[in-house]
Amino acid sequence: EGSTTTETVRKSFIEQYFGGENVTTMKCSETEDEAETKSVEKWTQLRCHINTDVRYMQLGLNHGFERKRRENISHPRRNAVYVKTSNVNRLPSYLTINFIQISTKKRTNK
């Protein structure tokens, strides 16, 4: 019983001081007939995507807030492109940012 209380306190401590919350929206970019889906995602760190176009942290964070992905649809059978947009709903007291470097190396045959 005592360990359950400790785990609950620890979980709420992490969520309170390091946990944030996003409201995400999934929408099919190929058709307007399908309704968008909203959900809430909890996180303990934000991802900052770094590449040659990113010069500021804010721009790198914004790249992580909008993503496109392909999903199979049963009717009609095909791959559809969905756009996932996230908006920060709650920021934590202590913000942890994970910097992710995306590099593409060009191969040269010599």
All heavy atoms as an XYZ file, in Angstrom:
905
protein
N       0.828     -1.198      0.000
C       0.000      0.000      0.000
C       0.871      1.260      0.000
O       0.565      2.233     -0.632
C      -0.927     -0.023      1.212
C      -2.020      0.993      1.138
C      -2.988      0.851      2.295
O      -3.285     -0.299      2.690
O      -3.424      1.874      2.803
N       1.980      1.218      0.756
C       2.873      2.378      0.842
C       3.583      2.657     -0.472
O       3.813      3.787     -0.837
N       3.942      1.595     -1.243
C       4.631      1.795     -2.516
C       3.700      2.404     -3.558
O       4.125      3.187     -4.396
C       5.211      0.476     -3.024
O       4.157     -0.429     -3.313
N       2.421      2.055     -3.526
C       1.449      2.638     -4.450
C       1.319      4.136     -4.206
O       1.282      4.921     -5.150
C       0.076      1.962     -4.293
O       0.238      0.562     -4.426
C      -0.894      2.471     -5.324
N       1.288      4.537     -2.972
C       1.210      5.965     -2.642
C       2.464      6.683     -3.099
O       2.388      7.773     -3.663
C       1.018      6.152     -1.121
O      -0.094      5.377     -0.705
C       0.795      7.610     -0.790
N       3.630      6.064     -2.928
C       4.890      6.667     -3.363
C       4.923      6.808     -4.875
O       5.345      7.832     -5.394
C       6.079      5.808     -2.877
O       5.974      5.640     -1.486
C       7.388      6.472     -3.217
N       4.455      5.788     -5.612
C       4.423      5.851     -7.061
C       3.468      6.935     -7.537
O       3.761      7.655     -8.500
C       4.011      4.501     -7.646
C       5.065      3.436     -7.500
C       4.583      2.084     -7.982
O       3.537      2.038     -8.664
O       5.248      1.090     -7.677
N       2.337      7.082     -6.881
C       1.378      8.121     -7.249
C       1.961      9.502     -7.018
O       1.822     10.391     -7.856
C       0.072      7.963     -6.435
O      -0.415      6.645     -6.615
C      -0.966      8.964     -6.878
N       2.643      9.686     -5.894
C       3.264     10.974     -5.600
C       4.363     11.267     -6.609
O       4.477     12.371     -7.116
C       3.820     10.996     -4.146
C       4.683     12.212     -3.917
C       2.675     10.948     -3.159
N       5.185     10.244     -6.934
C       6.269     10.433     -7.893
C       5.713     10.771     -9.269
O       6.195     11.655     -9.949
C       7.125      9.173     -7.970
C       8.345      9.350     -8.864
C       9.230      8.135     -8.881
N       9.753      7.872     -7.565
C       9.898      6.667     -7.046
N       9.564      5.601     -7.744
N      10.387      6.497     -5.847
N       4.658     10.071     -9.691
C       4.056     10.321    -10.989
C       3.482     11.731    -11.051
O       3.681     12.457    -12.008
C       2.959      9.290    -11.264
C       2.321      9.430    -12.608
C       1.278      8.361    -12.827
C       0.600      8.536    -14.164
N      -0.463      7.558    -14.365
N       2.790     12.131    -10.023
C       2.208     13.464    -10.042
C       3.297     14.537     -9.962
O       3.143     15.610    -10.531
C       1.207     13.629     -8.900
O       1.850     13.515     -7.650
N       4.420     14.235     -9.288
C       5.534     15.191     -9.241
C       6.118     15.390    -10.633
O       6.329     16.518    -11.072
C       6.621     14.691     -8.279
C       7.849     15.544     -8.272
C       7.887     16.714     -7.528
C       8.959     15.203     -9.024
C       9.010     17.519     -7.519
C      10.085     16.000     -9.028
C      10.120     17.162     -8.275
N       6.370     14.287    -11.347
C       6.916     14.369    -12.703
C       5.934     15.090    -13.617
O       6.317     15.972    -14.386
C       7.241     12.964    -13.254
C       8.326     12.304    -12.433
C       7.620     13.018    -14.727
C       9.671     12.965    -12.494
N       4.664     14.720    -13.557
C       3.659     15.365    -14.398
C       3.524     16.845    -14.065
O       3.358     17.676    -14.952
C       2.304     14.681    -14.244
C       2.230     13.332    -14.903
C       0.896     12.656    -14.689
O       0.020     13.240    -14.014
O       0.715     11.544    -15.195
N       3.590     17.171    -12.790
C       3.389     18.557    -12.376
C       4.536     19.447    -12.823
O       4.321     20.536    -13.332
C       3.239     18.629    -10.862
C       3.033     20.040    -10.348
C       2.889     20.092     -8.835
O       2.924     19.065     -8.171
N       2.734     21.275     -8.304
N       5.771     18.997    -12.634
C       6.912     19.868    -12.900
C       7.545     19.672    -14.271
O       8.184     20.583    -14.789
C       7.968     19.688    -11.804
C       7.508     20.243    -10.486
C       7.097     19.407     -9.471
C       7.447     21.621    -10.283
C       6.654     19.915     -8.261
C       7.001     22.134     -9.084
C       6.610     21.283     -8.076
O       6.167     21.797     -6.890
N       7.404     18.491    -14.876
C       8.043     18.224    -16.161
C       7.061     17.841    -17.260
O       7.461     17.674    -18.399
C       9.070     17.091    -16.013
C      10.225     17.448    -15.126
C      10.251     17.029    -13.807
C      11.265     18.204    -15.609
C      11.306     17.354    -12.980
C      12.326     18.547    -14.790
C      12.348     18.121    -13.479
N       5.784     17.686    -16.937
C       4.804     17.219    -17.917
C       4.057     18.356    -18.577
O       3.665     19.328    -17.946
N       3.884     18.220    -19.873
C       3.101     19.180    -20.646
C       1.980     18.463    -21.363
O       1.837     17.241    -21.271
N       1.194     19.228    -22.095
C       0.019     18.660    -22.745
C      -0.203     19.360    -24.078
O      -0.116     20.584    -24.164
C      -1.174     18.875    -21.825
C      -2.372     18.071    -22.130
C      -3.433     18.285    -21.066
O      -4.210     19.243    -21.218
O      -3.462     17.515    -20.096
N      -0.468     18.579    -25.104
C      -0.800     19.099    -26.429
C      -2.208     18.682    -26.806
O      -2.645     17.581    -26.471
C       0.143     18.546    -27.495
C       1.490     19.194    -27.489
O       1.732     20.142    -26.770
N       2.389     18.666    -28.298
N      -2.892     19.537    -27.527
C      -4.153     19.180    -28.167
C      -3.809     18.937    -29.628
O      -3.298     19.827    -30.309
C      -5.201     20.306    -28.027
C      -6.455     19.958    -28.794
C      -5.513     20.559    -26.573
N      -4.039     17.706    -30.099
C      -3.676     17.356    -31.463
C      -4.920     17.187    -32.323
O      -5.966     16.749    -31.853
C      -2.856     16.050    -31.508
O      -3.640     15.004    -30.973
C      -1.570     16.185    -30.729
N      -4.767     17.532    -33.582
C      -5.838     17.424    -34.562
C      -5.319     16.628    -35.750
O      -4.282     16.968    -36.310
C      -6.289     18.810    -35.043
O      -6.655     19.595    -33.912
C      -7.465     18.720    -35.979
N      -6.016     15.548    -36.109
C      -5.691     14.752    -37.290
C      -6.741     15.025    -38.349
O      -7.932     14.923    -38.082
C      -5.683     13.264    -36.960
C      -4.523     12.813    -36.140
S      -3.022     12.621    -37.081
C      -3.408     11.206    -38.064
N      -6.275     15.390    -39.552
C      -7.208     15.705    -40.631
C      -6.651     15.141    -41.925
O      -5.464     15.246    -42.201
C      -7.390     17.205    -40.754
C      -8.377     17.610    -41.821
C      -8.968     18.950    -41.530
C      -9.916     19.427    -42.594
N     -11.008     18.524    -42.872
N      -7.526     14.548    -42.716
C      -7.136     14.030    -44.023
C      -6.969     15.212    -44.966
O      -7.877     16.037    -45.121
C      -8.186     13.064    -44.557
S      -7.723     12.315    -46.129
N      -5.803     15.310    -45.594
C      -5.541     16.447    -46.466
C      -6.079     16.244    -47.881
O      -6.105     17.174    -48.674
C      -4.042     16.729    -46.532
O      -3.367     15.621    -47.100
N      -6.540     15.022    -48.174
C      -7.000     14.726    -49.526
C      -8.499     14.905    -49.721
O      -8.963     15.028    -50.835
C      -6.601     13.297    -49.902
C      -5.104     13.111    -49.921
C      -4.699     11.678    -50.169
O      -5.593     10.808    -50.253
O      -3.498     11.432    -50.263
N      -9.269     14.892    -48.628
C     -10.717     15.018    -48.756
C     -11.267     15.851    -47.604
O     -10.734     15.832    -46.507
C     -11.409     13.639    -48.783
O     -12.814     13.844    -48.908
C     -11.117     12.836    -47.551
N     -12.328     16.554    -47.878
C     -12.992     17.365    -46.858
C     -14.159     16.619    -46.213
O     -14.745     17.099    -45.250
C     -13.508     18.681    -47.469
C     -12.413     19.585    -48.009
C     -11.522     20.126    -46.898
O     -12.016     20.390    -45.794
O     -10.313     20.273    -47.144
N     -14.502     15.435    -46.767
C     -15.646     14.671    -46.272
C     -15.402     14.085    -44.882
O     -16.319     13.938    -44.099
C     -15.991     13.534    -47.237
C     -16.419     14.068    -48.599
O     -16.823     15.245    -48.661
O     -16.336     13.321    -49.580
N     -14.164     13.744    -44.601
C     -13.839     13.101    -43.334
C     -13.658     14.142    -42.241
O     -12.966     15.145    -42.426
C     -12.551     12.281    -43.487
C     -12.289     11.370    -42.330
C     -11.092     10.483    -42.605
O     -10.816     10.185    -43.772
O     -10.453     10.085    -41.626
N     -14.276     13.898    -41.110
C     -14.186     14.840    -39.994
C     -12.820     14.735    -39.324
O     -12.207     13.669    -39.292
C     -15.279     14.548    -38.966
N     -12.353     15.857    -38.801
C     -11.073     15.843    -38.099
C     -11.228     15.200    -36.723
O     -12.303     15.219    -36.131
C     -10.506     17.257    -37.977
C     -11.333     18.206    -37.155
C     -10.761     19.610    -37.159
O     -10.021     19.968    -38.085
O     -11.053     20.356    -36.227
N     -10.131     14.618    -36.249
C     -10.115     13.936    -34.965
C      -9.250     14.715    -33.999
O      -8.120     15.079    -34.333
C      -9.531     12.514    -35.119
O     -10.220     11.849    -36.160
C      -9.650     11.734    -33.849
N      -9.768     14.999    -32.804
C      -9.009     15.728    -31.790
C      -8.707     14.801    -30.623
O      -9.521     13.966    -30.258
C      -9.771     16.953    -31.289
C      -9.895     18.033    -32.328
C     -10.400     19.312    -31.738
C     -10.417     20.382    -32.834
N     -10.624     21.689    -32.307
N      -7.508     14.977    -30.051
C      -7.108     14.197    -28.884
C      -6.126     15.011    -28.047
O      -5.643     16.059    -28.474
C      -6.470     12.872    -29.310
O      -5.291     13.117    -30.045
N      -5.854     14.519    -26.857
C      -4.916     15.180    -25.947
C      -3.723     14.258    -25.750
O      -3.899     13.064    -25.486
C      -5.585     15.487    -24.588
C      -4.592     16.062    -23.613
C      -6.751     16.434    -24.788
N      -2.506     14.790    -25.927
C      -1.291     14.019    -25.729
C      -0.486     14.639    -24.601
O      -0.297     15.851    -24.568
C      -0.436     14.012    -26.999
C      -1.044     13.262    -28.140
C      -0.167     13.273    -29.381
O       0.821     14.027    -29.416
O      -0.485     12.527    -30.317
N      -0.012     13.788    -23.706
C       0.843     14.265    -22.623
C       2.292     13.959    -22.976
O       2.574     12.951    -23.619
C       0.446     13.599    -21.307
C      -0.931     14.009    -20.857
C      -1.263     13.448    -19.518
C      -2.648     13.956    -19.117
N      -2.961     13.695    -17.746
N       3.202     14.811    -22.547
C       4.617     14.637    -22.849
C       5.476     15.162    -21.699
O       4.999     15.911    -20.852
C       4.991     15.340    -24.150
C       4.486     16.758    -24.252
C       3.326     17.158    -24.842
C       5.104     17.945    -23.744
N       3.181     18.524    -24.721
C       4.278     19.032    -24.046
C       6.286     18.194    -23.055
C       4.579     20.340    -23.699
C       6.584     19.509    -22.702
C       5.734     20.553    -23.036
N       6.738     14.721    -21.679
C       7.694     15.220    -20.692
C       8.864     15.920    -21.353
O       9.733     16.439    -20.665
C       8.230     14.083    -19.804
O       8.777     13.067    -20.643
C       7.123     13.508    -18.930
N       8.899     15.941    -22.679
C       9.917     16.690    -23.398
C       9.393     17.067    -24.776
O       8.566     16.377    -25.346
C      11.206     15.874    -23.543
C      11.075     14.667    -24.433
C      12.378     13.907    -24.554
O      13.388     14.309    -24.014
N      12.360     12.795    -25.259
N       9.875     18.172    -25.288
C       9.547     18.601    -26.641
C      10.721     18.270    -27.547
O      11.867     18.245    -27.104
C       9.274     20.105    -26.692
C       7.981     20.574    -26.053
C       7.900     22.095    -26.126
C       6.783     19.974    -26.762
N      10.444     18.042    -28.813
C      11.501     17.745    -29.782
C      11.747     18.955    -30.660
O      10.808     19.521    -31.214
C      11.103     16.557    -30.635
C      11.005     15.295    -29.851
C      10.727     14.114    -30.753
N      10.704     12.908    -29.956
C       9.680     12.092    -29.889
N       8.598     12.349    -30.587
N       9.734     11.029    -29.140
N      13.008     19.322    -30.771
C      13.407     20.415    -31.647
C      14.189     19.810    -32.804
O      15.299     19.301    -32.621
C      14.274     21.424    -30.884
S      14.819     22.806    -31.898
N      13.615     19.840    -33.987
C      14.235     19.246    -35.169
C      15.200     20.259    -35.788
O      14.807     21.366    -36.150
C      13.162     18.836    -36.181
C      12.220     17.811    -35.639
N      12.485     16.468    -35.707
C      11.048     17.924    -34.989
C      11.506     15.797    -35.138
N      10.614     16.662    -34.697
N      16.449     19.858    -35.899
C      17.486     20.740    -36.426
C      17.909     20.230    -37.798
O      18.243     19.066    -37.956
C      18.715     20.765    -35.489
C      18.312     21.218    -34.105
C      19.797     21.650    -36.064
C      19.406     21.059    -33.078
N      17.899     21.127    -38.782
C      18.458     20.833    -40.099
C      19.060     22.125    -40.646
O      19.194     23.109    -39.915
C      17.398     20.230    -41.040
C      16.199     21.130    -41.239
O      16.283     22.338    -41.089
N      15.069     20.533    -41.574
N      19.392     22.153    -41.909
C      20.073     23.328    -42.469
C      19.175     24.557    -42.523
O      19.671     25.679    -42.551
C      20.601     23.026    -43.880
O      19.514     22.572    -44.698
C      21.680     21.960    -43.836
N      17.851     24.370    -42.510
C      16.920     25.504    -42.584
C      16.594     26.098    -41.214
O      16.051     27.188    -41.134
C      15.610     25.071    -43.250
C      15.831     24.606    -44.684
O      16.782     25.093    -45.315
O      15.052     23.759    -45.150
N      16.893     25.378    -40.143
C      16.528     25.821    -38.796
C      17.672     26.625    -38.186
O      18.770     26.130    -38.011
C      16.188     24.612    -37.897
C      15.931     25.056    -36.472
C      14.977     23.876    -38.449
N      17.387     27.871    -37.869
C      18.384     28.725    -37.232
C      17.995     29.091    -35.805
O      18.834     29.514    -35.031
C      18.578     30.007    -38.034
C      19.167     29.742    -39.389
C      19.358     31.019    -40.147
N      19.829     30.711    -41.475
C      20.819     31.346    -42.040
N      21.416     32.331    -41.428
N      21.199     31.014    -43.248
N      16.724     28.937    -35.467
C      16.236     29.294    -34.143
C      15.457     28.128    -33.551
O      14.820     27.361    -34.271
C      15.333     30.534    -34.206
C      16.031     31.736    -34.766
C      15.856     32.123    -36.081
C      16.887     32.485    -33.970
C      16.516     33.228    -36.593
C      17.553     33.592    -34.471
C      17.364     33.960    -35.785
O      18.023     35.030    -36.271
N      15.498     28.013    -32.240
C      14.833     26.919    -31.555
C      13.326     26.930    -31.817
O      12.710     25.881    -31.980
C      15.117     26.993    -30.054
C      14.583     25.823    -29.283
S      15.095     25.754    -27.573
C      14.479     27.275    -26.927
N      12.725     28.098    -31.876
C      11.284     28.189    -32.096
C      10.888     27.555    -33.425
O       9.894     26.840    -33.502
C      10.842     29.641    -32.061
C       9.357     29.817    -32.304
C       8.936     31.279    -32.348
O       9.767     32.167    -32.228
N       7.668     31.513    -32.519
N      11.678     27.774    -34.452
C      11.383     27.195    -35.761
C      11.506     25.676    -35.717
O      10.690     24.955    -36.281
C      12.320     27.778    -36.822
C      12.060     27.377    -38.259
C      10.658     27.781    -38.690
C      13.092     28.018    -39.163
N      12.513     25.166    -35.003
C      12.680     23.723    -34.868
C      11.540     23.083    -34.101
O      11.093     21.981    -34.428
N      11.053     23.761    -33.064
C       9.909     23.246    -32.309
C       8.653     23.245    -33.173
O       7.849     22.309    -33.118
C       9.679     24.074    -31.054
C      10.730     23.921    -29.956
C      10.505     24.965    -28.866
C      10.720     22.531    -29.384
N       8.472     24.274    -33.991
C       7.294     24.345    -34.859
C       7.266     23.209    -35.881
O       6.190     22.746    -36.258
C       7.236     25.690    -35.570
C       6.801     26.798    -34.645
O       6.225     26.559    -33.596
N       7.100     28.029    -35.018
N       8.452     22.761    -36.341
C       8.493     21.625    -37.267
C       7.914     20.371    -36.622
O       7.309     19.548    -37.300
C       9.932     21.339    -37.718
C      10.431     22.283    -38.762
N       9.831     22.435    -39.981
C      11.490     23.123    -38.765
C      10.479     23.329    -40.690
N      11.500     23.771    -39.974
N       8.093     20.217    -35.324
C       7.554     19.051    -34.628
C       6.066     19.138    -34.357
O       5.429     18.129    -34.066
N       5.492     20.325    -34.455
C       4.076     20.496    -34.160
C       3.173     20.209    -35.350
O       1.965     20.098    -35.199
C       3.789     21.903    -33.649
C       4.291     22.146    -32.253
C       4.835     23.356    -31.913
C       4.212     21.171    -31.285
C       5.294     23.595    -30.629
C       4.667     21.385    -30.008
C       5.208     22.609    -29.676
N       3.745     20.105    -36.541
C       2.932     19.763    -37.719
C       3.647     18.683    -38.507
O       4.767     18.881    -38.967
C       2.691     20.985    -38.604
C       1.729     20.687    -39.727
C       1.228     21.932    -40.429
O       0.935     22.909    -39.747
O       1.158     21.884    -41.655
N       2.991     17.537    -38.622
C       3.580     16.405    -39.328
C       2.583     15.822    -40.308
O       1.380     15.856    -40.073
C       3.995     15.319    -38.338
C       5.194     15.692    -37.517
C       5.560     14.548    -36.615
N       5.258     14.990    -35.249
C       4.961     14.208    -34.256
N       4.893     12.936    -34.432
N       4.718     14.687    -33.067
N       3.108     15.260    -41.378
C       2.275     14.550    -42.348
C       2.644     13.081    -42.279
O       3.809     12.730    -42.121
C       2.530     15.069    -43.762
C       2.049     16.472    -43.989
C       2.288     16.900    -45.408
C       1.819     18.339    -45.581
N       2.037     18.811    -46.947
N       1.623     12.227    -42.379
C       1.888     10.797    -42.413
C       0.851     10.094    -43.254
O      -0.285     10.556    -43.391
C       1.965     10.208    -41.021
C       0.680     10.159    -40.270
C       0.902      9.584    -38.906
N      -0.349      9.122    -38.356
C      -0.489      8.745    -37.117
N       0.540      8.756    -36.318
N      -1.650      8.343    -36.679
N       1.253      8.957    -43.817
C       0.362      8.162    -44.661
C      -0.281      7.065    -43.823
O       0.366      6.445    -42.997
C       1.135      7.530    -45.801
C       1.612      8.526    -46.805
C       1.985      7.797    -48.086
N       2.235      8.740    -49.142
C       1.317      9.252    -49.931
N       0.060      8.918    -49.780
N       1.620     10.114    -50.867
N      -1.563      6.856    -44.065
C      -2.290      5.778    -43.395
C      -3.157      5.060    -44.413
O      -3.660      5.664    -45.365
C      -3.174      6.326    -42.273
C      -2.415      6.782    -41.075
C      -3.326      7.080    -39.902
O      -4.498      6.654    -39.928
O      -2.850      7.721    -38.967
N      -3.342      3.771    -44.188
C      -4.219      2.977    -45.050
C      -5.671      3.241    -44.672
O      -6.025      3.281    -43.508
C      -3.925      1.488    -44.904
C      -2.598      1.125    -45.520
O      -2.197      1.703    -46.513
N      -1.926      0.157    -44.924
N      -6.487      3.416    -45.691
C      -7.922      3.613    -45.501
C      -8.628      2.396    -46.080
O      -8.299      1.931    -47.171
C      -8.412      4.892    -46.219
C      -7.715      6.112    -45.647
C      -9.900      5.043    -46.090
C      -8.109      7.389    -46.355
N      -9.613      1.872    -45.354
C     -10.323      0.678    -45.821
C     -11.306      0.997    -46.950
O     -11.547      0.174    -47.814
C     -11.050      0.012    -44.660
O     -11.957      0.925    -44.078
N     -11.862      2.206    -46.924
C     -12.845      2.549    -47.972
C     -12.546      3.927    -48.533
O     -12.657      4.900    -47.806
C     -14.269      2.529    -47.418
C     -15.292      2.847    -48.459
N     -15.636      1.952    -49.425
C     -16.010      3.958    -48.688
C     -16.548      2.506    -50.200
N     -16.795      3.705    -49.785
N     -12.201      4.139    -49.735
C     -11.716      3.133    -50.680
C     -10.297      2.708    -50.303
O      -9.586      3.448    -49.642
C     -11.731      3.873    -52.010
C     -11.526      5.290    -51.647
C     -12.175      5.471    -50.304
N      -9.890      1.532    -50.750
C      -8.574      1.003    -50.375
C      -7.472      1.823    -51.032
O      -7.259      1.739    -52.226
C      -8.437     -0.456    -50.780
C      -9.295     -1.367    -49.962
C      -8.935     -2.813    -50.299
N      -9.750     -3.716    -49.544
C      -9.404     -4.193    -48.364
N      -8.268     -3.861    -47.824
N     -10.212     -5.021    -47.734
N      -6.794      2.609    -50.194
C      -5.687      3.430    -50.688
C      -4.945      4.028    -49.500
O      -5.388      3.928    -48.367
C      -6.187      4.550    -51.597
C      -7.088      5.538    -50.888
C      -7.583      6.589    -51.861
N      -8.546      7.447    -51.221
C      -8.242      8.562    -50.567
N      -6.996      8.952    -50.477
N      -9.170      9.290    -50.002
N      -3.821      4.633    -49.778
C      -3.072      5.353    -48.757
C      -3.491      6.816    -48.807
O      -3.512      7.418    -49.880
C      -1.564      5.260    -48.999
C      -1.007      3.916    -48.618
O      -1.582      3.227    -47.799
N       0.106      3.539    -49.213
N      -3.816      7.371    -47.673
C      -4.208      8.780    -47.593
C      -3.194      9.530    -46.736
O      -2.604      8.974    -45.815
C      -5.597      8.912    -46.991
N      -3.016     10.803    -47.058
C      -2.093     11.645    -46.300
C      -2.883     12.397    -45.240
O      -3.860     13.081    -45.543
C      -1.366     12.643    -47.231
C      -0.482     13.561    -46.432
C      -0.572     11.898    -48.284
N      -2.457     12.228    -44.001
C      -3.071     12.920    -42.876
C      -2.104     13.953    -42.330
O      -0.898     13.717    -42.280
C      -3.439     11.937    -41.758
C      -4.687     11.157    -42.037
C      -4.662     10.024    -42.826
C      -5.897     11.571    -41.515
C      -5.812      9.311    -43.083
C      -7.056     10.860    -41.763
C      -7.008      9.736    -42.550
O      -8.156      9.034    -42.804
N      -2.645     15.089    -41.926
C      -1.837     16.135    -41.308
C      -2.168     16.155    -39.825
O      -3.330     16.280    -39.434
C      -2.127     17.517    -41.944
C      -1.349     18.607    -41.244
C      -1.818     17.495    -43.424
N      -1.128     16.002    -39.004
C      -1.289     16.017    -37.552
C      -0.744     17.346    -37.040
O       0.433     17.642    -37.172
C      -0.525     14.864    -36.919
C      -0.641     14.806    -35.421
C       0.160     13.628    -34.889
C       0.070     13.556    -33.399
N       0.857     12.430    -32.861
N      -1.623     18.155    -36.472
C      -1.251     19.466    -35.958
C      -1.405     19.466    -34.445
O      -2.435     19.043    -33.927
C      -2.157     20.559    -36.560
O      -2.134     20.442    -37.985
C      -1.691     21.939    -36.164
N      -0.358     19.916    -33.746
C      -0.381     19.951    -32.285
C      -0.286     21.389    -31.802
O       0.459     22.189    -32.363
C       0.790     19.159    -31.714
O       0.708     17.816    -32.079
N      -1.041     21.692    -30.770
C      -0.973     22.990    -30.104
C      -0.734     22.756    -28.623
O      -1.378     21.913    -28.015
C      -2.272     23.780    -30.292
C      -2.486     24.174    -31.727
O      -1.580     24.640    -32.395
N      -3.699     23.981    -32.215
N       0.190     23.517    -28.051
C       0.517     23.345    -26.639
C      -0.649     23.850    -25.807
O      -1.096     24.985    -25.961
C       1.814     24.086    -26.272
C       2.089     23.982    -24.786
C       2.977     23.516    -27.057
N      -1.133     22.985    -24.936
C      -2.237     23.320    -24.063
C      -1.739     23.672    -22.663
O      -2.317     24.508    -21.991
C      -3.216     22.133    -23.996
C      -4.524     22.489    -23.365
O      -5.005     23.605    -23.510
N      -5.100     21.541    -22.660
N      -0.645     23.013    -22.254
C      -0.079     23.249    -20.929
C       1.427     23.097    -20.991
O       1.939     22.100    -21.479
C      -0.631     22.236    -19.934
C      -0.050     22.377    -18.544
C      -0.489     21.224    -17.639
N       0.124     21.335    -16.333
C       1.327     20.851    -16.026
N       2.034     20.228    -16.938
N       1.814     20.988    -14.811
N       2.158     24.113    -20.522
C       3.609     24.042    -20.412
C       3.992     23.688    -18.983
O       3.353     24.137    -18.040
C       4.257     25.381    -20.777
C       4.410     25.672    -22.255
C       4.928     27.084    -22.469
C       5.344     24.674    -22.910
N       5.065     22.909    -18.806
C       5.481     22.538    -17.458
C       6.315     23.643    -16.813
O       6.741     24.596    -17.477
C       6.332     21.291    -17.687
C       6.880     21.473    -19.053
C       5.819     22.197    -19.825
N       6.580     23.487    -15.526
C       7.439     24.437    -14.819
C       8.862     24.367    -15.341
O       9.540     25.384    -15.474
C       7.433     24.144    -13.320
O       6.135     24.246    -12.809
N       9.333     23.157    -15.643
C      10.678     22.938    -16.169
C      10.546     22.289    -17.535
O      10.089     21.158    -17.650
C      11.499     22.043    -15.236
C      11.693     22.653    -13.875
C      10.840     22.327    -12.831
C      12.701     23.581    -13.658
C      11.003     22.896    -11.577
C      12.869     24.163    -12.411
C      12.015     23.816    -11.373
O      12.170     24.382    -10.143
N      10.941     23.003    -18.567
C      10.769     22.531    -19.941
C      12.020     21.787    -20.397
O      13.130     22.325    -20.341
C      10.497     23.708    -20.876
C      10.268     23.391    -22.341
C       9.040     22.504    -22.507
C      10.088     24.675    -23.126
N      11.849     20.542    -20.833
C      12.939     19.734    -21.367
C      12.789     19.683    -22.873
O      11.729     19.344    -23.389
C      12.883     18.304    -20.801
O      12.868     18.386    -19.386
C      14.070     17.493    -21.249
N      13.879     20.014    -23.583
C      13.857     20.011    -25.048
C      14.907     19.032    -25.544
O      16.066     19.093    -25.139
C      14.117     21.413    -25.619
C      13.009     22.359    -25.163
C      14.189     21.368    -27.143
C      13.206     23.785    -25.570
N      14.498     18.127    -26.425
C      15.381     17.156    -27.043
C      15.725     17.673    -28.430
O      14.857     17.776    -29.289
C      14.684     15.798    -27.115
C      15.553     14.714    -27.669
O      16.754     14.891    -27.822
N      14.949     13.581    -27.958
N      16.997     18.000    -28.659
C      17.437     18.493    -29.962
C      17.767     17.301    -30.856
O      18.598     16.468    -30.522
C      18.658     19.402    -29.813
C      18.345     20.696    -29.134
C      18.534     20.849    -27.776
C      17.832     21.758    -29.851
C      18.228     22.037    -27.148
C      17.525     22.948    -29.237
C      17.723     23.087    -27.884
N      17.098     17.241    -32.000
C      17.267     16.140    -32.944
C      17.848     16.708    -34.221
O      17.241     17.557    -34.870
C      15.923     15.450    -33.238
C      15.314     14.917    -31.945
C      16.091     14.333    -34.254
C      13.907     14.423    -32.103
N      19.035     16.220    -34.576
C      19.690     16.707    -35.782
C      19.357     15.783    -36.934
O      19.587     14.573    -36.862
C      21.201     16.774    -35.607
C      21.899     17.373    -36.802
C      23.387     17.559    -36.549
O      23.895     17.187    -35.505
N      24.067     18.134    -37.503
N      18.801     16.356    -37.983
C      18.443     15.602    -39.173
C      19.427     16.021    -40.254
O      19.447     17.182    -40.684
C      17.004     15.889    -39.616
C      16.046     15.539    -38.496
C      16.668     15.124    -40.889
C      14.640     15.998    -38.731
N      20.254     15.088    -40.658
C      21.231     15.425    -41.697
C      21.117     14.453    -42.842
O      20.857     13.256    -42.650
C      22.649     15.391    -41.124
O      22.959     14.092    -40.681
N      21.273     14.966    -44.015
C      21.292     14.132    -45.203
C      22.653     14.334    -45.859
O      22.996     15.447    -46.256
C      20.169     14.515    -46.172
O      20.267     15.898    -46.482
C      18.805     14.224    -45.574
N      23.400     13.275    -45.923
C      24.724     13.350    -46.545
C      24.617     12.920    -47.988
O      23.992     11.918    -48.322
C      25.712     12.454    -45.801
C      25.998     12.922    -44.396
C      27.049     12.041    -43.789
C      27.383     12.546    -42.384
N      28.412     11.731    -41.753
N      25.228     13.699    -48.822
C      25.272     13.346    -50.245
C      26.456     12.427    -50.462
O      27.569     12.716    -50.022
C      25.395     14.600    -51.104
C      24.176     15.478    -51.049
C      24.337     16.660    -51.945
C      23.135     17.564    -51.866
N      23.279     18.756    -52.687
N      26.196     11.344    -51.119
C      27.269     10.397    -51.417
C      27.887     10.752    -52.751
O      27.183     10.999    -53.721
C      26.741      8.975    -51.455
C      26.261      8.495    -50.120
C      25.854      7.082    -50.209
N      25.365      6.642    -48.911
C      25.324      5.401    -48.531
N      25.737      4.457    -49.348
N      24.876      5.075    -47.350
N      29.162     10.761    -52.766
C      29.878     11.028    -54.013
C      30.735      9.821    -54.345
O      31.413      9.249    -53.489
C      30.774     12.282    -53.898
O      31.697     12.070    -52.828
C      29.948     13.510    -53.646
N      30.667      9.403    -55.563
C      31.487      8.281    -56.008
C      32.747      8.822    -56.640
O      32.704      9.516    -57.658
C      30.726      7.428    -57.035
C      29.525      6.746    -56.429
O      29.538      6.442    -55.234
N      28.497      6.497    -57.231
N      33.865      8.517    -56.025
C      35.150      9.002    -56.551
C      36.011      7.836    -56.946
O      36.015      6.808    -56.404
C      35.893      9.835    -55.518
C      35.184     11.148    -55.288
C      36.029     12.009    -54.395
C      35.347     13.346    -54.181
N      36.123     14.237    -53.392
